[in-house]
Amino acid sequence: MAHTVDGLVAADIEEYLRRHEHKSMLRFITCGSVDDGKSTLIGRLLYDCKLVFSDHLAELENDSKTAGTQGGDLDFALLVDGLAAEREQGITIDVAYRFFSTERRKFIGADTPGHEQYTRNMVTGASTADLAVILVDARKGVLTQTRRHSYLVSLLGIRDIVVAVNKLDLADYSRQRFEEIEADYRAFAESIGLTDVVCIPMSALRGDNIMHPSPSTPWYSGPTLVEHLETVQVADDRNTRPFRLPVQWVNRPNLDFRGFAGQIVSGTVRPGDRVRVLPSGRESTVARIVTADGDLDAAVADQSVTVVLADEIDVSRGDAIAAADDAPGLADQFECRLVWMAEEPMLPGRTYLLKLAATTAVAQVSRPKYSINVNTLEHVAARTLGLNEIGVANLHLDRQIPFDPYTDNRDMGGFVLIDRFTQDTVAAGMLRFPTPTGWRTSAASWRSRVCSPMPG
């Protein structure tokens, strides 16, 4: 249901704004192969939700005549493709984020590139998404890049998938063609562990099954895209998981105050809770939870707060404050999955900077154990990883860091590798588990290291 200027706006604007403020938020990405209609879909959603201002609409009409691909008709992709190179080539290069809302929910949609060359940009957009809309051109069916993006989505922990079988108007709205593509995609999705899949026949350009059911697909009885996005219950159990707060800043405005600021990535914390600081392993109690609007009785995931501890403990940027009875692991050697994002191939044995939450460490990457063929899911022997290749390798760090496996906590298990000389991001990675020589997790081992006498 699109935004409407109804009686509530005129009668009580404050109540209208209050309701809008308390709507739930859904983050999603559009992905898939080249020219499947990702930008057109985002543009169509903005247009149908009446969030294109009149001056932007006039500009769109002019741009559609000069740079559009629809013979002078409105080219909704131009609402999203803002780079000159994108308009010249008719492709998406960078990730474009667009905010829109309906009467029931707020959304942040990320339009990601389809070209293999820009797969790294797709990974960036997917890293914060709750749901993925994977577009498939009804004429072409499931392609290599469709499978690649689906596999990356599964690696990044997104479980709710919408398969938008787009451009069905160019296939005469064929039910048989839609069902063929649905069967093909579901078979592949099952092999990579994606089970929450909804398939919708549509034409983003014509608006079929976007906002309202299309009369051209009377054989389809499922939800429209907007209806599904408004009602899907995305699994978010971060508030029920153990408390984790990566420290981003030590807040010391005066001699009488010392707090540790950051964004809670999982769990709930209250004054009086027992917490452990990693990597030191020392424990304390939460004395206060401070925000710009005053102290809180409790704070949950996604809130940015300053935590004040009851004891004087040395805490620095990059440390983690966690639940004392369920703290993260501590290790300096890991097996991980890597998505290589640089033009230059990975150099086994070379050192890179690893950035995980607020932690930075020096990392050395070993020779890959194998790379993954996204079409067959076969493990292939590899000496290195090239641009957009996915593989499994071991990491060796210069010090132990607090972590959770990526499957348990995306924020405490997801990282990037940075070239130490160029400062370019060269890989995105997901920690799987520590290798035996790098593992330290028990409370006894923490206490032993913390309480042991100083050497000499």
C-alpha positions in Angstrom: 0.0 0.0 0.0 1.7 3.2 -1.1 1.8 6.4 0.9 -1.3 8.5 0.7 -2.0 12.0 2.0 -5.0 11.0 4.1 -7.1 12.6 6.8 -4.7 11.7 9.5 -2.0 14.0 8.0 -4.3 16.9 7.9 -5.9 16.2 11.3 -2.9 15.2 13.4 0.5 15.4 11.7 2.3 14.6 14.9 0.4 11.3 15.2 1.1 10.5 11.6 4.8 11.1 12.1 4.8 9.0 15.3 3.3 6.1 13.4 5.8 6.5 10.6 8.7 6.6 13.1 7.7 3.3 14.7 7.3 1.3 11.4 9.6 -1.7 11.1 12.5 -1.4 8.7 13.5 -4.0 6.0 16.8 -3.8 4.2 16.9 -5.7 0.9 19.1 -5.9 -2.2 18.3 -6.5 -5.8 20.8 -8.8 -7.6 21.1 -11.2 -10.5 22.6 -11.2 -14.0 23.2 -8.3 -16.4 20.1 -6.5 -17.8 17.7 -8.5 -15.7 16.0 -5.3 -14.7 17.3 -4.6 -11.2 17.5 -0.8 -11.5 14.2 -0.7 -13.3 12.6 -2.5 -10.4 13.9 -0.1 -7.7 12.8 2.8 -9.9 9.4 1.3 -10.3 9.0 0.8 -6.6 9.8 4.5 -6.0 7.4 5.6 -8.7 4.5 3.4 -7.6 5.0 4.4 -3.9 4.6 8.0 -5.0 8.0 9.0 -3.8 9.2 10.6 -7.0 8.8 14.4 -6.6 7.3 16.4 -9.5 10.6 18.0 -10.4 12.4 14.6 -10.4 9.6 13.2 -12.6 10.0 16.0 -15.1 13.8 15.4 -15.1 13.1 11.7 -15.6 10.9 12.4 -18.6 13.6 14.5 -20.2 16.4 12.0 -19.4 14.3 9.1 -20.7 14.2 10.8 -24.1 17.9 11.5 -24.3 19.5 8.6 -22.3 16.7 6.1 -21.9 16.4 2.6 -23.4 12.6 2.6 -23.7 12.1 4.5 -26.9 11.2 7.7 -25.1 8.9 6.1 -22.5 9.8 6.5 -18.9 13.0 4.6 -18.1 12.7 3.9 -14.4 16.3 2.7 -14.2 17.5 6.3 -14.6 16.0 7.0 -11.1 18.8 4.8 -9.7 21.6 4.8 -12.2 23.2 8.2 -11.4 26.8 7.7 -12.7 27.5 9.0 -16.2 29.1 5.7 -17.1 26.0 3.9 -15.9 23.7 6.0 -18.1 26.0 5.7 -21.1 26.3 2.0 -21.0 22.9 1.2 -19.5 24.4 -0.9 -16.7 24.8 -0.6 -12.9 28.4 -0.2 -11.6 28.2 1.1 -8.1 25.7 0.1 -5.3 22.8 2.6 -5.1 20.8 2.8 -1.9 17.3 4.1 -2.0 14.9 4.7 0.9 11.2 4.4 0.5 8.2 3.5 2.6 4.6 2.3 2.5 1.8 2.6 5.0 3.1 -0.6 6.7 6.8 -0.6 6.5 10.0 1.4 5.8 12.6 0.0 3.3 16.2 0.5 2.3 16.8 -1.0 -1.1 20.3 -1.6 -2.5 20.5 -1.8 -6.3 23.7 -3.9 -7.0 25.5 -4.5 -10.2 25.0 -7.6 -12.3 28.3 -7.7 -14.2 30.8 -10.3 -12.9 33.4 -7.5 -12.9 31.5 -5.7 -10.1 30.6 -8.8 -8.0 32.6 -7.2 -5.2 30.1 -4.3 -5.1 27.2 -6.7 -4.8 28.9 -8.3 -1.8 29.1 -4.8 -0.2 25.4 -4.3 -0.7 24.5 -7.7 0.6 26.5 -7.5 3.8 23.8 -5.5 5.6 20.7 -6.9 3.9 17.9 -8.9 5.5 16.3 -10.1 2.2 17.5 -10.6 -1.4 15.4 -10.0 -4.5 17.1 -12.0 -7.2 15.9 -11.1 -10.7 15.8 -13.5 -13.6 15.1 -12.5 -17.2 12.1 -14.7 -18.3 13.7 -15.0 -21.8 17.2 -16.1 -20.5 16.4 -18.1 -17.4 18.8 -18.9 -14.6 22.3 -17.9 -15.6 25.8 -18.2 -14.2 25.7 -14.8 -12.5 22.2 -15.7 -11.0 23.9 -18.7 -9.4 26.9 -16.7 -8.3 24.8 -14.1 -6.6 22.6 -16.7 -5.0 25.6 -18.5 -3.6 27.1 -15.3 -2.2 23.7 -14.4 -0.6 23.7 -17.8 1.1 27.4 -17.3 2.3 26.5 -13.9 3.7 23.7 -15.3 5.8 20.6 -14.0 3.9 17.9 -16.6 4.1 14.8 -14.9 2.8 14.8 -14.9 -1.0 12.4 -13.4 -3.6 12.9 -14.7 -7.1 11.5 -12.0 -9.4 10.9 -13.6 -12.8 11.1 -10.3 -14.7 10.2 -9.3 -18.3 7.5 -11.8 -18.4 5.7 -9.5 -20.8 8.4 -10.3 -23.4 7.5 -14.0 -23.0 3.8 -13.5 -23.5 3.2 -13.9 -19.7 3.7 -17.7 -20.2 2.9 -19.7 -17.1 4.9 -22.6 -18.5 8.0 -20.4 -18.8 7.6 -19.1 -15.2 7.2 -22.6 -13.8 10.3 -23.8 -15.7 12.4 -21.1 -14.2 10.9 -21.6 -10.8 11.7 -25.3 -10.8 15.3 -24.7 -12.1 16.0 -22.1 -9.5 14.5 -24.0 -6.6 16.7 -27.0 -7.5 19.8 -24.9 -7.3 18.7 -23.0 -4.2 18.1 -26.3 -2.3 21.6 -27.4 -3.1 23.1 -24.3 -1.3 20.7 -24.3 1.6 18.2 -21.6 0.6 14.8 -22.8 1.5 12.7 -19.6 2.2 12.2 -18.8 -1.5 9.2 -17.0 -3.0 8.8 -16.8 -6.8 6.8 -13.9 -8.3 6.1 -13.4 -12.1 6.4 -9.8 -13.0 7.3 -7.0 -15.4 9.1 -4.2 -13.6 8.7 -1.9 -16.6 4.9 -2.5 -16.9 4.3 -2.7 -13.2 2.8 -6.3 -13.3 2.6 -7.8 -9.8 4.7 -5.0 -8.3 2.1 -3.1 -6.4 -1.1 -4.7 -7.6 -2.0 -8.1 -9.0 -1.7 -8.2 -12.8 -4.6 -9.1 -15.0 -2.0 -10.6 -17.4 -1.2 -13.4 -15.0 -4.6 -14.7 -13.8 -3.0 -18.1 -13.2 -0.8 -16.6 -10.4 -2.4 -16.4 -6.9 0.6 -15.5 -4.8 1.5 -12.1 -3.3 2.7 -9.1 -5.2 6.3 -7.9 -4.6 5.3 -5.0 -2.3 2.7 -7.2 -0.4 5.4 -9.7 0.3 8.0 -7.1 1.3 5.5 -5.5 3.7 4.5 -8.8 5.4 7.6 -11.0 5.3 8.8 -11.9 8.8 12.6 -11.7 8.6 14.3 -13.8 11.2 16.2 -11.5 13.5 17.1 -13.1 16.8 20.0 -10.7 17.6 18.4 -9.5 20.8 18.2 -13.1 22.1 21.8 -13.8 21.3 24.7 -13.2 23.8 25.6 -9.6 24.4 28.4 -8.1 22.2 29.6 -4.5 22.0 32.7 -3.8 19.9 34.4 -0.7 21.5 34.7 2.1 18.9 35.7 4.9 21.2 36.8 5.5 24.8 34.7 8.4 25.9 36.6 10.6 28.4 35.1 14.1 28.5 36.4 14.9 32.0 38.2 13.4 35.0 34.9 12.0 36.5 33.7 10.1 33.5 35.1 7.1 31.5 32.8 5.1 29.2 33.2 2.9 26.2 31.1 3.8 23.2 30.0 1.5 20.3 27.0 -0.1 18.6 25.6 -3.2 20.2 25.7 -5.9 17.5 23.8 -8.6 19.5 22.1 -9.2 22.8 20.7 -7.0 25.5 22.5 -5.3 28.3 21.3 -3.7 31.6 22.9 -2.0 34.5 24.1 -4.7 36.9 24.9 -7.2 34.2 28.2 -9.0 34.6 30.4 -8.5 31.5 33.8 -9.6 30.2 36.3 -7.5 28.3 38.2 -9.2 25.5 41.0 -9.8 24.8 42.2 -9.1 28.4 39.5 -11.4 29.8 38.9 -9.2 32.9 35.4 -9.0 34.2 33.3 -6.2 35.7 29.7 -5.0 36.1 27.8 -2.5 34.0 27.2 0.6 36.1 25.4 2.8 33.6 24.2 2.8 30.0 24.6 6.4 28.7 23.1 8.0 25.6 22.6 11.6 24.4 19.0 11.4 25.6 20.0 10.2 29.1 20.7 6.9 30.9 18.9 3.7 29.8 17.5 0.9 31.8 18.3 -1.5 29.0 19.9 -1.4 25.5 19.5 -3.8 22.6 21.1 -4.7 19.3 21.6 -1.8 16.8 21.6 0.8 19.6 24.7 3.1 19.9 25.5 3.6 23.6 28.3 4.4 26.0 28.8 1.7 28.7 30.3 2.7 32.0 31.8 -0.1 34.1 31.9 -0.4 37.8 35.6 -1.2 37.9 38.7 0.5 36.5 39.6 -1.8 33.6 41.9 -1.0 30.7 39.7 -1.0 27.6 40.7 0.3 24.2 39.2 0.7 20.7 39.0 -2.7 19.1 38.3 -4.5 22.4 34.9 -6.2 22.9 32.6 -6.1 25.9 30.5 -9.3 26.1 28.3 -11.3 28.4 30.6 -12.8 31.1 28.8 -16.1 31.1 28.7 -16.5 27.3 31.7 -14.6 25.9 33.1 -14.9 22.3 36.1 -17.0 21.4 39.6 -15.7 21.3 42.1 -16.9 18.6 44.8 -15.8 16.2 44.5 -18.6 13.5 41.3 -19.4 11.6 39.8 -21.2 8.7 37.8 -18.8 6.7 35.9 -18.3 3.4 37.2 -15.5 1.2 35.6 -13.6 -1.7 38.5 -12.0 -3.6 37.7 -8.5 -4.7 40.9 -7.1 -6.1 42.2 -7.1 -9.7 45.6 -8.4 -8.5 45.3 -12.1 -7.4 45.8 -13.2 -3.8 49.5 -13.7 -2.8 49.7 -16.6 -0.3 52.1 -15.7 2.5 51.7 -11.9 2.0 50.5 -9.9 4.9 47.3 -7.8 4.8 45.4 -5.8 7.3 42.3 -7.5 8.7 39.4 -5.3 9.8 36.7 -7.0 12.0 34.2 -4.8 13.8 36.4 -2.2 15.4 39.4 -4.5 15.5 42.4 -4.2 13.2 45.2 -6.9 13.0 47.9 -7.9 10.6 46.9 -11.1 8.8 48.8 -13.6 6.6 46.8 -15.7 4.2 47.9 -19.2 3.4 47.5 -21.0 0.1 43.9 -21.7 -0.5 42.7 -25.1 0.4 40.3 -25.0 -2.5 38.2 -22.6 -4.6 34.4 -23.1 -5.2 32.8 -23.5 -8.6 29.5 -21.6 -8.2 27.8 -23.6 -11.0 28.5 -27.1 -9.7 29.5 -26.2 -6.1 32.6 -28.4 -6.7 35.7 -27.8 -4.7 38.6 -27.1 -7.1 42.3 -27.2 -6.2 43.7 -23.7 -6.3 47.1 -22.0 -5.8 45.6 -18.5 -5.5 42.3 -16.6 -5.8 41.5 -14.2 -8.6 39.0 -11.4 -9.0 35.5 -12.5 -7.7 36.7 -16.1 -6.9 35.5 -17.7 -3.7 37.6 -20.1 -1.7 38.6 -21.4 1.7 42.0 -20.6 3.3 43.7 -20.3 6.7 44.4 -16.9 8.3 47.3 -16.3 10.7 47.0 -13.1 12.8 49.7 -11.2 14.7 47.5 -11.3 17.9 44.5 -13.0 19.3 41.1 -11.3 18.6 37.6 -11.8 20.0 35.3 -13.4 17.5 32.2 -15.5 16.8 31.8 -17.8 13.8 30.1 -15.9 11.0 27.1 -18.2 11.0 26.5 -17.2 14.7 27.2 -13.5 14.4 27.7 -11.6 11.2 29.3 -8.6 12.9 31.7 -10.6 15.0 32.6 -13.1 12.3 32.7 -11.0 9.1 35.8 -9.1 8.0 37.6 -7.4 5.2 41.3 -7.7 4.1 43.1 -4.4 3.2 46.3 -4.0 1.2 48.8 -2.5 3.5 50.4 -0.3 0.8 47.5 0.8 -1.3 44.8 0.7 1.4 42.5 -0.9 -1.1 40.0 -3.5 0.2 41.1 -6.8 -1.5 38.8 -9.4 0.0 35.7 -10.0 2.1 35.8 -12.9 4.5 33.8 -15.0 6.9 35.4 -16.7 9.9 34.4 -20.4 10.0 36.3 -21.7 13.1 39.8 -21.4 14.7 42.4 -23.9 13.8 43.6 -26.0 16.8 46.8 -24.0 17.4 45.0 -20.7 17.4 42.1 -21.5 19.7 41.6 -20.1 23.2 38.1 -20.0 24.6 37.7 -21.4 28.1 37.3 -19.2 31.2 40.1 -21.1 32.9 42.6 -20.2 30.2 41.5 -16.6 30.3 41.9 -16.5 34.1 45.2 -18.3 33.9 46.6 -15.7 31.5 45.1 -12.7 33.3 46.1 -13.8 36.8 49.6 -15.2 36.0 52.5 -13.3 37.5 54.5 -10.9 35.4 57.7 -12.5 33.9 60.9 -11.7 35.7 
